[in-house]
């Protein structure tokens, strides 16, 4: 799960790389700035929609973006604790421009409508913890089934292709459980600086995911690896035993390095992770 222990580490990393001063860092974070992601080569034209998806527990707000013509493999995106916001819209649109029909959801819809984090990634995490704690294995599974079913109801989603799902921070376990909830439909799972992938509980996300039919990309943050150095080994052993393809790597970036509005956005590592995501989807959703 996200925490606030990394601010000074984040600042140190930026300064060490010569990217920013303490004052600049504070201004950037205070403004909730969102970096502009690199453009997609040969990007396709896309169509965007803000909508709601009906689930057994209510109406979930979502952002749906897909190629303007034809059909494309569907992708379900689970945001981090700061929720669906401009940074994730930008990430979703970029993925759609690469040839995918992408839905980014508000996983907190039961308790709060958008916006989730008033100050984006600069919102104090303790303000958001109650929202995250209200979700669990049951809500993950219920929502996964509803969102995947909704994707399959869209004319722009290719029914003859597997669906992909990706999660960030707390979204990592949600992506794992999406594959567990829909094992015959989900072909690819990606987790970026996922929190809580491995627990001692019998319903640990990594154990549930090992029973799926998907291919996995698990990108681990350097400081998360320092805190739990054996987690990557447990993941590797679990997926090897299940005979499921899994790329598991520790990145130099700190927890939260992928979203472009993050305090620790690390473009080189974010772009590496993005390249690996496209490689995963290119194989598993083809």
N, C-alpha and C positions, 0 to 999 in steps of 0.2 A: 504494500500500500504506500501511497505518497506520504511524505513527511516534510518537515521544515528544517531538517538537520544539514541540508546541503548548501545553504546560501553562501557561506564563506568559502566552502570548497569550490562552488561554482565561480565565484569572483576570482579566486586564486587561479583557477584554470584559464579563465579569460585573460587575466593579466599575464600569466606565464606565456601564453601564446601571442601576446602583444596585440590583442584584439580590442581591448577596452580598458579604460581607467575606472577606479571606484566611482567617481562622480558620473561618468558616462553610463556605467552599469546601472546605477541608481535611477538615472533619468530614463533609461531604456525600460527598466522593469516598471517604474512608476507610470509610464505612459501606456503600458500594456502593448508595446509595439509588436508588430508581426512582420518578420522578414518576408521578402518576396521570394518565393521559390523559383529555382531555375526553370526556364521554359522547357516544355516537352518537345523533343525532336519529332517532326512529322505529326504534330498534334492534330487530332480529328476535331471537327466542330461538335459542340455538345449542347444539350438542352438541360436546363436546370429547373427544379421545382421545390418549393417549400410546401410540405403537406403533413398530414397526420396518418398514422397507421393504427388501425383498431387491433387491440390485443384483448385477451380475456380480462385484463385488469384496467382497461381504459384506452385512451387515445394518446399515442406517443408521437411527439413532433419529430420530424425527420427532414433531411435535405437529400433529394434524389437528383443525381446528375448522370447522364448517359450520352453516348454518341447520338447525334441528331438523326442519323439514318441507320437502318439495319438493326440487327440484334447483337448482343454482346454478353459475355459471361457476367453473372451477377456477383457483387461483392458487398458484404455487410461489414461496416466499420463501427467499432466500439471505441468511443473517445476515452480520454483519461478523466481524472476526477473533476477537471474544470469544465467538462461537458462539451456539447455541440456549440461551436463558436466560429468566428471567421477563419481561424487557423485551420480548423478541420474542414471547413467548406473549401478552403484553398487546396488542401491535401486531397479531398474527394474529387474536386474538379480536375486536378492534375492526373489522377488515376483514370478518370473517365476519358480524358484526352489521350490516354494511352490505350484506350479500347475496351473499357469495362463499364458496366452499368452499376453505379455505386450508390448505396444508401448509407448515410451517416445518421445515427439515431440519438435521441435524447433518452438515455437509459434511466434518467431520474424522473420520468414523466409522472409516476404515481404521486410524487410529493411536490414537484416543482416544474413549472413551465419555463420556457426559455425567456431570458438568459439565465443560465445556471450560476455562473461566476460573474458578478457585476464588474469586476476589474480584470477579467480574463485570467491569464496565468499568474497575475499578481495578487489574486484574491487569497487571503489567508486560508490555508488548508484546513485548520480547525473549524472554520465556518462550513466546510463541505463534508467533513467526516460523517455527520449524522446521515446525510443523503446516501453515502456509500455504504454505511453500516445497515441501512434498511434493505439492501439487496442481498441476495443469497443464492444458493444453488437452485432453488425452486424458481425464483424470478428469472435467473439467467436462462434456465431451460425453457420456461414458458415464453419469454420474450424471443429467444432464438427461433423457436418454432413459428411464432407469429411473424417475425420479420422475414424469415426465409420463405414462408408461404406467400407473404406479400410480394417479395421479389419475383417469385414464380408466377404471380398473377399479372405481371407487367409484360406487355407485348414486346418491349425492348430487351427483355432478358432471354438469352438463348437457353431453351429447355434441354438441349442436347449437350450442354456443357455443364461441368460441375460448378458449384458456387464456392467462392473464396470468402474468408473472413479474417479480419485483422483487428488487434486490440492494443491499446497503449496503456501502460501502468495498470490500473484496475481493470482495464478492458482486456488484458491478456487472459485471465481466467475465463472471462466471458467468451472470448474467441475459442478457447479450448472446449468449453462446454457447449458451444454452438455445434461443433463437430460431433460431440457426444450425443447431442439431442437429435441431430439429423445425419447419422453416419453414412447413409446412402446418397446424400445430396451434397455434402460438403467435401470438397476435394483438396482444399489448401487452407492452412491456418498459419497466421503470422502473429507473433507477439514481440512488441518492442518495449524494452524496459518494463516488462510485465511484473506486477507485484502479486505474490501469493500463488504462484504456479505450483509450488511444491509445499505441501503441508503434511502433518502427521495423521490427518484424518482419513478415514476410508473413502471419503468422497473428494479427496484432493484432485484439483483440476488435471494434474499430470497423469493420474491413474485413470481418470475417465477418458482423457484424450487418447490414451494408449489403446483403447478398445475401438477406435475409429478406423476409417479407411483413408485418412488424409495424409498429405505430405506437410511437413512443418518447417517453419523458419522461426528460430528463437534467438532474438538479439538481446543480449544481456548488458546492462550498464556496468561500467567499471566499479563504481562504488557499491552497487548492489552485490557484485561478485566478491568484493572485499568483506562485506558483512556476512555473506553466506557462500563461501567458496566451494562448498560441496554440491550446491544445488545444480550446477551445470552437469556435474558427473551423474547425479541421480537422473536428470532428464535424459542424458545420453544413454545410460544403461536401460532406462525404461523403454525408450523408443527402439533401441537395438533389440531388446527382448521381444517387443511387439512386432518387429520386422517392418517398421514404418520409417520411411525416409525422413530424416530430421537434420537440418543444418543448425547447429548450436554454436554461437560465437560470443565471446566477450568483446565489446567495443570499448574504445578509449573514452567515449562520451559518458557523462554523468547521467544519473537517472532523469529522464525527461528530455533527452537530447534531440528527439525527432520533431515535435511540433514547432513551427517557425516562430511562435510567440513565447516559447519557453525561456526561462531565465538562463538555461544552459544549452540553448540551441547550438548544435555543433554541425555546421553545414557539411564538412567533409564526411563525417560519420553518418549524418542523415542521408546524404546522397549515396553512400555505400549501402546503407540499409535499404534505401529505395530501389537501387539496382538489383539487390538480392530479392526483394519483393517481386519485382517484375519478372525475374528469372523463375521464381517459384510459380507464379501464376502462368507464365508462358509454358511451363511443363505440365502443371496439374490441371489447368483449366482449358487446355487446348482442345 
